[in-house]
């Protein structure tokens, strides 16, 4: 986590996945409102929740703060996923 942009201060590393069966597949891209969203996919061979897909986004555009909890997009059985940029203009 970046603590201070101007001073380039960062926190220590934090684990965000403790699944067995290999590391999660991850992707990062922008939403239509400009916030970054981070996707985490649990490998189908992992346990628990093989094939689960999760999402975490920035609190606001250009923010150093992120949502506290992961949002489940699919509880299991997702074999592959792709992230594409949403070109919908912000409202």
Order of alpha helices (4+ residues) and beta strands (2+ residues): beta-beta-beta-beta-beta-beta
